[in-house]
Amino acid sequence: MKRILMIGTGGKKERTKSYNAFSSINFPYVATIQDGTVILYIDDKDQALSGTAVQFYHELDTGVALLKLIPSMNADILDYMAAHYDAVIIESFGVGGLPSYETGDFYNAIGSWVQAGKTVVMTTQVPKEGSNMTVYEAGRTIKQDFGLLEAYDMTLEATVTKLMWILGQTKDSRRIRELFYRTVNRDILWKDR
């Protein structure tokens, strides 16, 4: 039996019943194990522990919400969520961005979140290849105007977990940005800060 090894930050459950339920998203498999032999595909010497002590954290901020955009969604949902959550991860369409209606509702709702000192992370609903908000004007404008965080090639699972951990440590926006873009076990490889 052949077994596949993948990094935890890139693993995503894609099947509900199969034994091979997990896939590696946006990162190649690290190794396979076949007939008791480990075949490494990636030399991980640069990721070896440096001899520093492991540090454990116990604080998580569970006030992180997820909003999956759907066509014709009303931006009022973001206003409601702002009263109940410290951060929102918005799963956008395609490479990222928000609907650009004439009313500017989404733009204004995001502005309210940022003005209140809350965290907004943009990602994509598409599991592979990641987001890039600079491709279209609507995404580029809102990212520049509000300094939004972007998940790029991080899995949704890694994004949620990392943000809950970060907000358990700090609420300072500069520190949040720094920690979010700090690579942990290759969770984010492509980033344009």
mmCIF file of the C-alpha atoms, coordinates in Angstrom:
data_MODEL
# 
_entry.id   MODEL 
# 
loop_
_atom_site.group_PDB 
_atom_site.id 
_atom_site.type_symbol 
_atom_site.label_atom_id 
_atom_site.label_alt_id 
_atom_site.label_comp_id 
_atom_site.label_asym_id 
_atom_site.label_entity_id 
_atom_site.label_seq_id 
_atom_site.pdbx_PDB_ins_code 
_atom_site.Cartn_x 
_atom_site.Cartn_y 
_atom_site.Cartn_z 
_atom_site.occupancy 
_atom_site.B_iso_or_equiv 
_atom_site.pdbx_formal_charge 
_atom_site.auth_seq_id 
_atom_site.auth_comp_id 
_atom_site.auth_asym_id 
_atom_site.auth_atom_id 
_atom_site.pdbx_PDB_model_num 
ATOM 1   C CA . MET A 1 1   ? 0.000   0.000  0.000   1.00 0.00 ? 1   MET A CA 1 
ATOM 2   C CA . LYS A 1 2   ? 1.322   3.419  -0.971  1.00 0.00 ? 2   LYS A CA 1 
ATOM 3   C CA . ARG A 1 3   ? 0.899   6.273  1.505   1.00 0.00 ? 3   ARG A CA 1 
ATOM 4   C CA . ILE A 1 4   ? 1.332   9.945  0.761   1.00 0.00 ? 4   ILE A CA 1 
ATOM 5   C CA . LEU A 1 5   ? 2.794   12.509 3.168   1.00 0.00 ? 5   LEU A CA 1 
ATOM 6   C CA . MET A 1 6   ? 1.811   16.165 2.987   1.00 0.00 ? 6   MET A CA 1 
ATOM 7   C CA . ILE A 1 7   ? 2.427   19.262 5.077   1.00 0.00 ? 7   ILE A CA 1 
ATOM 8   C CA . GLY A 1 8   ? -0.348  19.877 7.570   1.00 0.00 ? 8   GLY A CA 1 
ATOM 9   C CA . THR A 1 9   ? -0.869  23.491 6.516   1.00 0.00 ? 9   THR A CA 1 
ATOM 10  C CA . GLY A 1 10  ? -1.568  22.394 2.937   1.00 0.00 ? 10  GLY A CA 1 
ATOM 11  C CA . GLY A 1 11  ? -3.869  19.481 3.692   1.00 0.00 ? 11  GLY A CA 1 
ATOM 12  C CA . LYS A 1 12  ? -7.550  19.719 2.832   1.00 0.00 ? 12  LYS A CA 1 
ATOM 13  C CA . LYS A 1 13  ? -10.299 17.140 3.101   1.00 0.00 ? 13  LYS A CA 1 
ATOM 14  C CA . GLU A 1 14  ? -11.839 16.780 -0.341  1.00 0.00 ? 14  GLU A CA 1 
ATOM 15  C CA . ARG A 1 15  ? -13.742 13.480 -0.046  1.00 0.00 ? 15  ARG A CA 1 
ATOM 16  C CA . THR A 1 16  ? -16.240 12.335 2.566   1.00 0.00 ? 16  THR A CA 1 
ATOM 17  C CA . LYS A 1 17  ? -16.058 8.530  2.323   1.00 0.00 ? 17  LYS A CA 1 
ATOM 18  C CA . SER A 1 18  ? -12.736 7.580  0.734   1.00 0.00 ? 18  SER A CA 1 
ATOM 19  C CA . TYR A 1 19  ? -9.658  6.502  2.646   1.00 0.00 ? 19  TYR A CA 1 
ATOM 20  C CA . ASN A 1 20  ? -7.693  8.972  0.551   1.00 0.00 ? 20  ASN A CA 1 
ATOM 21  C CA . ALA A 1 21  ? -9.907  11.824 1.702   1.00 0.00 ? 21  ALA A CA 1 
ATOM 22  C CA . PHE A 1 22  ? -7.162  14.463 1.991   1.00 0.00 ? 22  PHE A CA 1 
ATOM 23  C CA . SER A 1 23  ? -5.249  16.257 -0.748  1.00 0.00 ? 23  SER A CA 1 
ATOM 24  C CA . SER A 1 24  ? -2.332  18.655 -0.678  1.00 0.00 ? 24  SER A CA 1 
ATOM 25  C CA . ILE A 1 25  ? -3.429  22.073 -1.896  1.00 0.00 ? 25  ILE A CA 1 
ATOM 26  C CA . ASN A 1 26  ? -0.975  24.470 -3.557  1.00 0.00 ? 26  ASN A CA 1 
ATOM 27  C CA . PHE A 1 27  ? 2.015   22.457 -2.350  1.00 0.00 ? 27  PHE A CA 1 
ATOM 28  C CA . PRO A 1 28  ? 3.445   19.169 -3.649  1.00 0.00 ? 28  PRO A CA 1 
ATOM 29  C CA . TYR A 1 29  ? 3.427   15.982 -1.634  1.00 0.00 ? 29  TYR A CA 1 
ATOM 30  C CA . VAL A 1 30  ? 6.452   15.835 0.661   1.00 0.00 ? 30  VAL A CA 1 
ATOM 31  C CA . ALA A 1 31  ? 7.021   12.090 0.402   1.00 0.00 ? 31  ALA A CA 1 
ATOM 32  C CA . THR A 1 32  ? 5.480   8.707  -0.161  1.00 0.00 ? 32  THR A CA 1 
ATOM 33  C CA . ILE A 1 33  ? 5.840   5.542  1.852   1.00 0.00 ? 33  ILE A CA 1 
ATOM 34  C CA . GLN A 1 34  ? 5.756   2.377  -0.188  1.00 0.00 ? 34  GLN A CA 1 
ATOM 35  C CA . ASP A 1 35  ? 6.655   -1.097 1.055   1.00 0.00 ? 35  ASP A CA 1 
ATOM 36  C CA . GLY A 1 36  ? 8.135   0.429  4.217   1.00 0.00 ? 36  GLY A CA 1 
ATOM 37  C CA . THR A 1 37  ? 10.441  2.758  2.286   1.00 0.00 ? 37  THR A CA 1 
ATOM 38  C CA . VAL A 1 38  ? 10.163  6.546  2.608   1.00 0.00 ? 38  VAL A CA 1 
ATOM 39  C CA . ILE A 1 39  ? 10.749  8.356  -0.678  1.00 0.00 ? 39  ILE A CA 1 
ATOM 40  C CA . LEU A 1 40  ? 11.334  12.060 -0.049  1.00 0.00 ? 40  LEU A CA 1 
ATOM 41  C CA . TYR A 1 41  ? 10.346  14.452 -2.799  1.00 0.00 ? 41  TYR A CA 1 
ATOM 42  C CA . ILE A 1 42  ? 11.353  17.585 -0.912  1.00 0.00 ? 42  ILE A CA 1 
ATOM 43  C CA . ASP A 1 43  ? 14.601  18.023 0.974   1.00 0.00 ? 43  ASP A CA 1 
ATOM 44  C CA . ASP A 1 44  ? 13.434  19.596 4.208   1.00 0.00 ? 44  ASP A CA 1 
ATOM 45  C CA . LYS A 1 45  ? 16.829  20.346 5.793   1.00 0.00 ? 45  LYS A CA 1 
ATOM 46  C CA . ASP A 1 46  ? 16.149  24.092 5.702   1.00 0.00 ? 46  ASP A CA 1 
ATOM 47  C CA . GLN A 1 47  ? 13.041  23.551 7.817   1.00 0.00 ? 47  GLN A CA 1 
ATOM 48  C CA . ALA A 1 48  ? 14.810  21.519 10.522  1.00 0.00 ? 48  ALA A CA 1 
ATOM 49  C CA . LEU A 1 49  ? 14.440  22.664 14.098  1.00 0.00 ? 49  LEU A CA 1 
ATOM 50  C CA . SER A 1 50  ? 17.213  25.022 15.083  1.00 0.00 ? 50  SER A CA 1 
ATOM 51  C CA . GLY A 1 51  ? 17.522  23.669 18.601  1.00 0.00 ? 51  GLY A CA 1 
ATOM 52  C CA . THR A 1 52  ? 15.207  26.287 20.070  1.00 0.00 ? 52  THR A CA 1 
ATOM 53  C CA . ALA A 1 53  ? 12.653  25.159 22.584  1.00 0.00 ? 53  ALA A CA 1 
ATOM 54  C CA . VAL A 1 54  ? 9.126   24.511 21.385  1.00 0.00 ? 54  VAL A CA 1 
ATOM 55  C CA . GLN A 1 55  ? 6.709   27.179 22.532  1.00 0.00 ? 55  GLN A CA 1 
ATOM 56  C CA . PHE A 1 56  ? 3.062   26.390 23.196  1.00 0.00 ? 56  PHE A CA 1 
ATOM 57  C CA . TYR A 1 57  ? 0.232   28.910 23.017  1.00 0.00 ? 57  TYR A CA 1 
ATOM 58  C CA . HIS A 1 58  ? -3.102  28.508 24.754  1.00 0.00 ? 58  HIS A CA 1 
ATOM 59  C CA . GLU A 1 59  ? -4.997  31.586 23.617  1.00 0.00 ? 59  GLU A CA 1 
ATOM 60  C CA . LEU A 1 60  ? -7.214  31.495 20.537  1.00 0.00 ? 60  LEU A CA 1 
ATOM 61  C CA . ASP A 1 61  ? -9.687  34.159 19.499  1.00 0.00 ? 61  ASP A CA 1 
ATOM 62  C CA . THR A 1 62  ? -12.839 32.326 18.454  1.00 0.00 ? 62  THR A CA 1 
ATOM 63  C CA . GLY A 1 63  ? -14.329 35.584 17.181  1.00 0.00 ? 63  GLY A CA 1 
ATOM 64  C CA . VAL A 1 64  ? -13.251 34.796 13.616  1.00 0.00 ? 64  VAL A CA 1 
ATOM 65  C CA . ALA A 1 65  ? -16.046 34.468 11.052  1.00 0.00 ? 65  ALA A CA 1 
ATOM 66  C CA . LEU A 1 66  ? -16.161 33.182 7.516   1.00 0.00 ? 66  LEU A CA 1 
ATOM 67  C CA . LEU A 1 67  ? -18.295 34.756 4.801   1.00 0.00 ? 67  LEU A CA 1 
ATOM 68  C CA . LYS A 1 68  ? -18.697 32.952 1.479   1.00 0.00 ? 68  LYS A CA 1 
ATOM 69  C CA . LEU A 1 69  ? -19.893 35.415 -1.130  1.00 0.00 ? 69  LEU A CA 1 
ATOM 70  C CA . ILE A 1 70  ? -22.785 34.433 -3.349  1.00 0.00 ? 70  ILE A CA 1 
ATOM 71  C CA . PRO A 1 71  ? -24.237 36.379 -6.285  1.00 0.00 ? 71  PRO A CA 1 
ATOM 72  C CA . SER A 1 72  ? -26.519 39.247 -5.238  1.00 0.00 ? 72  SER A CA 1 
ATOM 73  C CA . MET A 1 73  ? -25.479 39.012 -1.558  1.00 0.00 ? 73  MET A CA 1 
ATOM 74  C CA . ASN A 1 74  ? -26.362 42.081 0.460   1.00 0.00 ? 74  ASN A CA 1 
ATOM 75  C CA . ALA A 1 75  ? -23.461 43.806 2.235   1.00 0.00 ? 75  ALA A CA 1 
ATOM 76  C CA . ASP A 1 76  ? -25.609 44.285 5.356   1.00 0.00 ? 76  ASP A CA 1 
ATOM 77  C CA . ILE A 1 77  ? -24.444 40.852 6.485   1.00 0.00 ? 77  ILE A CA 1 
ATOM 78  C CA . LEU A 1 78  ? -21.001 42.370 7.113   1.00 0.00 ? 78  LEU A CA 1 
ATOM 79  C CA . ASP A 1 79  ? -22.538 45.054 9.330   1.00 0.00 ? 79  ASP A CA 1 
ATOM 80  C CA . TYR A 1 80  ? -24.260 42.364 11.378  1.00 0.00 ? 80  TYR A CA 1 
ATOM 81  C CA . MET A 1 81  ? -21.078 40.309 11.646  1.00 0.00 ? 81  MET A CA 1 
ATOM 82  C CA . ALA A 1 82  ? -19.027 43.327 12.759  1.00 0.00 ? 82  ALA A CA 1 
ATOM 83  C CA . ALA A 1 83  ? -21.087 43.529 15.935  1.00 0.00 ? 83  ALA A CA 1 
ATOM 84  C CA . HIS A 1 84  ? -20.298 39.897 16.805  1.00 0.00 ? 84  HIS A CA 1 
ATOM 85  C CA . TYR A 1 85  ? -16.800 39.098 15.500  1.00 0.00 ? 85  TYR A CA 1 
ATOM 86  C CA . ASP A 1 86  ? -13.238 40.411 15.715  1.00 0.00 ? 86  ASP A CA 1 
ATOM 87  C CA . ALA A 1 87  ? -12.301 39.288 12.206  1.00 0.00 ? 87  ALA A CA 1 
ATOM 88  C CA . VAL A 1 88  ? -13.879 38.084 9.006   1.00 0.00 ? 88  VAL A CA 1 
ATOM 89  C CA . ILE A 1 89  ? -12.391 35.957 6.261   1.00 0.00 ? 89  ILE A CA 1 
ATOM 90  C CA . ILE A 1 90  ? -14.214 36.671 3.023   1.00 0.00 ? 90  ILE A CA 1 
ATOM 91  C CA . GLU A 1 91  ? -14.253 33.895 0.438   1.00 0.00 ? 91  GLU A CA 1 
ATOM 92  C CA . SER A 1 92  ? -14.526 35.828 -2.784  1.00 0.00 ? 92  SER A CA 1 
ATOM 93  C CA . PHE A 1 93  ? -15.077 34.776 -6.363  1.00 0.00 ? 93  PHE A CA 1 
ATOM 94  C CA . GLY A 1 94  ? -12.142 33.879 -8.616  1.00 0.00 ? 94  GLY A CA 1 
ATOM 95  C CA . VAL A 1 95  ? -8.858  35.608 -7.807  1.00 0.00 ? 95  VAL A CA 1 
ATOM 96  C CA . GLY A 1 96  ? -10.419 37.842 -5.147  1.00 0.00 ? 96  GLY A CA 1 
ATOM 97  C CA . GLY A 1 97  ? -12.273 41.070 -4.757  1.00 0.00 ? 97  GLY A CA 1 
ATOM 98  C CA . LEU A 1 98  ? -15.715 42.205 -3.749  1.00 0.00 ? 98  LEU A CA 1 
ATOM 99  C CA . PRO A 1 99  ? -18.832 42.930 -5.750  1.00 0.00 ? 99  PRO A CA 1 
ATOM 100 C CA . SER A 1 100 ? -18.647 46.466 -7.075  1.00 0.00 ? 100 SER A CA 1 
ATOM 101 C CA . TYR A 1 101 ? -22.230 47.672 -7.031  1.00 0.00 ? 101 TYR A CA 1 
ATOM 102 C CA . GLU A 1 102 ? -23.111 51.291 -7.779  1.00 0.00 ? 102 GLU A CA 1 
ATOM 103 C CA . THR A 1 103 ? -24.094 51.796 -4.135  1.00 0.00 ? 103 THR A CA 1 
ATOM 104 C CA . GLY A 1 104 ? -20.619 50.859 -2.876  1.00 0.00 ? 104 GLY A CA 1 
ATOM 105 C CA . ASP A 1 105 ? -22.183 48.801 -0.066  1.00 0.00 ? 105 ASP A CA 1 
ATOM 106 C CA . PHE A 1 106 ? -19.352 46.276 0.227   1.00 0.00 ? 106 PHE A CA 1 
ATOM 107 C CA . TYR A 1 107 ? -16.727 48.991 0.043   1.00 0.00 ? 107 TYR A CA 1 
ATOM 108 C CA . ASN A 1 108 ? -18.429 50.925 2.842   1.00 0.00 ? 108 ASN A CA 1 
ATOM 109 C CA . ALA A 1 109 ? -18.978 47.822 4.983   1.00 0.00 ? 109 ALA A CA 1 
ATOM 110 C CA . ILE A 1 110 ? -15.285 46.900 4.743   1.00 0.00 ? 110 ILE A CA 1 
ATOM 111 C CA . GLY A 1 111 ? -14.382 50.486 5.589   1.00 0.00 ? 111 GLY A CA 1 
ATOM 112 C CA . SER A 1 112 ? -16.480 50.214 8.756   1.00 0.00 ? 112 SER A CA 1 
ATOM 113 C CA . TRP A 1 113 ? -14.684 47.006 9.777   1.00 0.00 ? 113 TRP A CA 1 
ATOM 114 C CA . VAL A 1 114 ? -11.262 48.546 9.303   1.00 0.00 ? 114 VAL A CA 1 
ATOM 115 C CA . GLN A 1 115 ? -12.242 51.801 11.023  1.00 0.00 ? 115 GLN A CA 1 
ATOM 116 C CA . ALA A 1 116 ? -13.442 49.772 14.029  1.00 0.00 ? 116 ALA A CA 1 
ATOM 117 C CA . GLY A 1 117 ? -10.000 48.132 14.269  1.00 0.00 ? 117 GLY A CA 1 
ATOM 118 C CA . LYS A 1 118 ? -11.234 44.745 13.111  1.00 0.00 ? 118 LYS A CA 1 
ATOM 119 C CA . THR A 1 119 ? -9.397  42.391 10.769  1.00 0.00 ? 119 THR A CA 1 
ATOM 120 C CA . VAL A 1 120 ? -10.502 41.547 7.230   1.00 0.00 ? 120 VAL A CA 1 
ATOM 121 C CA . VAL A 1 121 ? -8.814  38.784 5.226   1.00 0.00 ? 121 VAL A CA 1 
ATOM 122 C CA . MET A 1 122 ? -9.651  38.162 1.589   1.00 0.00 ? 122 MET A CA 1 
ATOM 123 C CA . THR A 1 123 ? -9.333  34.715 0.046   1.00 0.00 ? 123 THR A CA 1 
ATOM 124 C CA . THR A 1 124 ? -10.909 32.808 -2.808  1.00 0.00 ? 124 THR A CA 1 
ATOM 125 C CA . GLN A 1 125 ? -13.551 30.097 -2.956  1.00 0.00 ? 125 GLN A CA 1 
ATOM 126 C CA . VAL A 1 126 ? -11.396 28.277 -5.492  1.00 0.00 ? 126 VAL A CA 1 
ATOM 127 C CA . PRO A 1 127 ? -9.175  25.747 -3.687  1.00 0.00 ? 127 PRO A CA 1 
ATOM 128 C CA . LYS A 1 128 ? -6.176  25.761 -6.027  1.00 0.00 ? 128 LYS A CA 1 
ATOM 129 C CA . GLU A 1 129 ? -3.782  28.481 -7.226  1.00 0.00 ? 129 GLU A CA 1 
ATOM 130 C CA . GLY A 1 130 ? -4.793  31.095 -4.650  1.00 0.00 ? 130 GLY A CA 1 
ATOM 131 C CA . SER A 1 131 ? -5.979  34.673 -4.785  1.00 0.00 ? 131 SER A CA 1 
ATOM 132 C CA . ASN A 1 132 ? -4.523  37.805 -6.325  1.00 0.00 ? 132 ASN A CA 1 
ATOM 133 C CA . MET A 1 133 ? -6.623  40.883 -5.638  1.00 0.00 ? 133 MET A CA 1 
ATOM 134 C CA . THR A 1 134 ? -4.503  43.077 -7.902  1.00 0.00 ? 134 THR A CA 1 
ATOM 135 C CA . VAL A 1 135 ? -5.787  41.402 -11.086 1.00 0.00 ? 135 VAL A CA 1 
ATOM 136 C CA . TYR A 1 136 ? -9.033  43.404 -11.230 1.00 0.00 ? 136 TYR A CA 1 
ATOM 137 C CA . GLU A 1 137 ? -9.634  47.021 -10.315 1.00 0.00 ? 137 GLU A CA 1 
ATOM 138 C CA . ALA A 1 138 ? -12.357 46.325 -7.730  1.00 0.00 ? 138 ALA A CA 1 
ATOM 139 C CA . GLY A 1 139 ? -10.069 44.036 -5.711  1.00 0.00 ? 139 GLY A CA 1 
ATOM 140 C CA . ARG A 1 140 ? -6.989  46.201 -6.173  1.00 0.00 ? 140 ARG A CA 1 
ATOM 141 C CA . THR A 1 141 ? -8.813  49.369 -5.046  1.00 0.00 ? 141 THR A CA 1 
ATOM 142 C CA . ILE A 1 142 ? -10.313 47.930 -1.887  1.00 0.00 ? 142 ILE A CA 1 
ATOM 143 C CA . LYS A 1 143 ? -7.048  46.239 -0.918  1.00 0.00 ? 143 LYS A CA 1 
ATOM 144 C CA . GLN A 1 144 ? -5.074  49.456 -1.365  1.00 0.00 ? 144 GLN A CA 1 
ATOM 145 C CA . ASP A 1 145 ? -7.626  51.721 0.294   1.00 0.00 ? 145 ASP A CA 1 
ATOM 146 C CA . PHE A 1 146 ? -8.024  49.586 3.415   1.00 0.00 ? 146 PHE A CA 1 
ATOM 147 C CA . GLY A 1 147 ? -4.798  47.559 3.577   1.00 0.00 ? 147 GLY A CA 1 
ATOM 148 C CA . LEU A 1 148 ? -6.682  44.277 3.646   1.00 0.00 ? 148 LEU A CA 1 
ATOM 149 C CA . LEU A 1 149 ? -4.864  41.045 4.331   1.00 0.00 ? 149 LEU A CA 1 
ATOM 150 C CA . GLU A 1 150 ? -4.901  38.488 1.543   1.00 0.00 ? 150 GLU A CA 1 
ATOM 151 C CA . ALA A 1 151 ? -4.555  34.731 2.017   1.00 0.00 ? 151 ALA A CA 1 
ATOM 152 C CA . TYR A 1 152 ? -2.971  34.150 -1.423  1.00 0.00 ? 152 TYR A CA 1 
ATOM 153 C CA . ASP A 1 153 ? -2.178  30.405 -1.597  1.00 0.00 ? 153 ASP A CA 1 
ATOM 154 C CA . MET A 1 154 ? -3.058  29.494 2.002   1.00 0.00 ? 154 MET A CA 1 
ATOM 155 C CA . THR A 1 155 ? -5.774  26.915 2.496   1.00 0.00 ? 155 THR A CA 1 
ATOM 156 C CA . LEU A 1 156 ? -8.920  28.146 4.184   1.00 0.00 ? 156 LEU A CA 1 
ATOM 157 C CA . GLU A 1 157 ? -8.190  25.845 7.123   1.00 0.00 ? 157 GLU A CA 1 
ATOM 158 C CA . ALA A 1 158 ? -4.711  27.321 7.601   1.00 0.00 ? 158 ALA A CA 1 
ATOM 159 C CA . THR A 1 159 ? -6.069  30.863 7.245   1.00 0.00 ? 159 THR A CA 1 
ATOM 160 C CA . VAL A 1 160 ? -8.766  30.393 9.901   1.00 0.00 ? 160 VAL A CA 1 
ATOM 161 C CA . THR A 1 161 ? -6.454  28.666 12.368  1.00 0.00 ? 161 THR A CA 1 
ATOM 162 C CA . LYS A 1 162 ? -3.611  31.131 11.918  1.00 0.00 ? 162 LYS A CA 1 
ATOM 163 C CA . LEU A 1 163 ? -5.914  34.136 12.329  1.00 0.00 ? 163 LEU A CA 1 
ATOM 164 C CA . MET A 1 164 ? -7.496  32.690 15.493  1.00 0.00 ? 164 MET A CA 1 
ATOM 165 C CA . TRP A 1 165 ? -3.994  32.132 16.909  1.00 0.00 ? 165 TRP A CA 1 
ATOM 166 C CA . ILE A 1 166 ? -2.757  35.619 15.936  1.00 0.00 ? 166 ILE A CA 1 
ATOM 167 C CA . LEU A 1 167 ? -5.770  37.410 17.419  1.00 0.00 ? 167 LEU A CA 1 
ATOM 168 C CA . GLY A 1 168 ? -5.286  35.405 20.606  1.00 0.00 ? 168 GLY A CA 1 
ATOM 169 C CA . GLN A 1 169 ? -1.837  37.047 20.876  1.00 0.00 ? 169 GLN A CA 1 
ATOM 170 C CA . THR A 1 170 ? -2.464  40.617 19.695  1.00 0.00 ? 170 THR A CA 1 
ATOM 171 C CA . LYS A 1 171 ? -5.032  43.080 18.375  1.00 0.00 ? 171 LYS A CA 1 
ATOM 172 C CA . ASP A 1 172 ? -2.408  45.472 16.978  1.00 0.00 ? 172 ASP A CA 1 
ATOM 173 C CA . SER A 1 173 ? -2.964  45.721 13.198  1.00 0.00 ? 173 SER A CA 1 
ATOM 174 C CA . ARG A 1 174 ? 0.740   46.000 12.337  1.00 0.00 ? 174 ARG A CA 1 
ATOM 175 C CA . ARG A 1 175 ? 1.600   42.961 14.441  1.00 0.00 ? 175 ARG A CA 1 
ATOM 176 C CA . ILE A 1 176 ? -1.358  41.029 12.985  1.00 0.00 ? 176 ILE A CA 1 
ATOM 177 C CA . ARG A 1 177 ? -0.075  41.750 9.458   1.00 0.00 ? 177 ARG A CA 1 
ATOM 178 C CA . GLU A 1 178 ? 3.468   40.732 10.379  1.00 0.00 ? 178 GLU A CA 1 
ATOM 179 C CA . LEU A 1 179 ? 2.383   37.441 11.945  1.00 0.00 ? 179 LEU A CA 1 
ATOM 180 C CA . PHE A 1 180 ? -0.110  36.656 9.192   1.00 0.00 ? 180 PHE A CA 1 
ATOM 181 C CA . TYR A 1 181 ? 2.538   36.921 6.481   1.00 0.00 ? 181 TYR A CA 1 
ATOM 182 C CA . ARG A 1 182 ? 5.182   35.057 8.464   1.00 0.00 ? 182 ARG A CA 1 
ATOM 183 C CA . THR A 1 183 ? 5.447   31.625 6.883   1.00 0.00 ? 183 THR A CA 1 
ATOM 184 C CA . VAL A 1 184 ? 4.656   28.729 9.217   1.00 0.00 ? 184 VAL A CA 1 
ATOM 185 C CA . ASN A 1 185 ? 5.401   25.285 7.778   1.00 0.00 ? 185 ASN A CA 1 
ATOM 186 C CA . ARG A 1 186 ? 5.070   26.637 4.251   1.00 0.00 ? 186 ARG A CA 1 
ATOM 187 C CA . ASP A 1 187 ? 1.478   27.752 4.798   1.00 0.00 ? 187 ASP A CA 1 
ATOM 188 C CA . ILE A 1 188 ? 1.885   30.823 2.588   1.00 0.00 ? 188 ILE A CA 1 
ATOM 189 C CA . LEU A 1 189 ? 4.415   30.808 -0.199  1.00 0.00 ? 189 LEU A CA 1 
ATOM 190 C CA . TRP A 1 190 ? 3.271   33.524 -2.575  1.00 0.00 ? 190 TRP A CA 1 
ATOM 191 C CA . LYS A 1 191 ? 2.680   36.892 -1.026  1.00 0.00 ? 191 LYS A CA 1 
ATOM 192 C CA . ASP A 1 192 ? 2.829   40.442 -2.271  1.00 0.00 ? 192 ASP A CA 1 
ATOM 193 C CA . ARG A 1 193 ? 2.821   42.565 0.826   1.00 0.00 ? 193 ARG A CA 1 
# 
